[in-house]
Amino acid sequence: MKIAIPLAEGKLAAHFGHCQQFAVIDIENNEIQKKELLTPPPHEPGVLPRWLGELGVNIVIAGGMGQRAVMLFGEQQIKVVVGAPVEEPEALVKHYLSETLVTGQNLCDH
């Protein structure tokens, strides 16, 4: 399993499309195996879901994301978790894996 988290200054970026980089974290046997920090291509509608799909990402943990982006991730077979708190990526992944990730409202719900 691969989980992608949009980052700004090393923590979850509240607005998905405006992130500086992504943490892409490989999971095996419910444990973090590897973390890569990747710079995304320039933001345009549909680019990030396709790019993350090509990287083999299964899940995106985000603070907020527009409904069109959620739909485009669905087309790539990528599960989207929105409303996550601004924390470091490893902490978010550990919470997700232990089913203790607290999520709230989609910060971009418009």
C-alpha positions in Angstrom: 0.0 0.0 0.0 1.2 3.5 -0.7 -0.2 6.6 1.0 0.3 10.1 -0.3 0.1 13.2 1.9 0.3 16.8 0.5 2.8 18.8 2.5 3.6 22.4 3.3 6.6 23.1 5.6 6.8 19.4 6.5 3.2 18.9 7.7 -0.1 18.3 6.0 -1.1 21.1 3.6 -4.6 22.3 4.4 -5.3 23.0 0.7 -4.4 20.0 -1.5 -3.8 21.8 -4.8 -1.4 24.3 -3.2 1.1 21.9 -1.6 4.9 22.3 -2.0 5.6 18.5 -2.0 4.1 15.1 -1.3 5.2 12.5 1.2 4.7 9.1 -0.5 4.9 6.4 2.2 5.1 2.7 1.5 3.3 0.4 3.9 3.9 -3.3 4.4 2.4 -5.4 7.2 0.9 -2.3 8.7 4.4 -0.7 9.1 6.0 2.3 7.4 8.8 0.9 5.1 9.8 3.9 3.1 9.1 7.6 2.8 9.8 9.7 -0.2 9.4 13.5 -0.5 8.4 14.3 -4.1 7.8 17.6 -5.9 4.5 17.5 -7.8 4.1 18.6 -11.4 2.5 22.1 -11.9 -1.1 22.1 -10.6 -3.7 21.8 -13.2 -7.1 19.9 -13.0 -6.5 16.2 -13.3 -2.7 16.3 -13.2 -2.1 15.3 -9.5 -4.6 12.3 -9.5 -2.9 10.9 -12.7 0.6 11.5 -11.4 -0.1 9.9 -8.0 -1.8 7.0 -9.8 1.3 6.4 -11.9 3.3 6.3 -8.7 1.1 3.5 -7.4 -0.6 5.5 -4.6 -3.7 3.8 -3.1 -4.7 6.4 -0.5 -4.5 10.2 -0.2 -4.8 11.8 3.2 -5.7 15.5 2.9 -7.1 18.4 4.8 -9.3 19.6 2.0 -10.0 18.8 -1.6 -12.5 20.0 -4.1 -15.2 17.5 -5.2 -13.9 17.3 -8.8 -10.5 16.3 -7.4 -12.1 13.6 -5.2 -13.9 12.3 -8.3 -10.7 12.2 -10.4 -8.9 10.3 -7.7 -11.8 7.8 -7.7 -11.3 7.3 -11.4 -7.6 6.4 -10.6 -8.9 3.9 -7.9 -7.3 6.0 -5.2 -9.2 6.4 -1.9 -9.4 9.9 -0.5 -9.5 10.7 3.2 -10.3 14.4 3.9 -10.5 16.6 7.0 -7.2 15.3 8.4 -5.4 17.5 10.9 -2.2 19.4 10.2 0.4 16.9 11.4 3.6 15.3 10.2 3.0 12.6 7.6 4.3 9.7 9.7 1.9 10.6 12.5 -1.0 10.7 10.1 -0.1 7.3 8.6 0.2 5.7 12.0 -3.2 7.1 13.0 -4.7 5.9 9.7 -3.2 2.4 10.1 -4.4 2.0 13.7 -7.8 3.4 12.7 -7.4 6.4 15.1 -7.1 9.1 12.5 -9.6 11.8 13.4 -11.1 13.5 10.4 -13.4 16.4 10.3 -15.0 18.5 7.6 -13.5 18.7 4.1 -11.6 22.0 4.4 -12.3 22.8 0.7 -16.0 21.8 0.6 -17.5 24.4 -1.7 
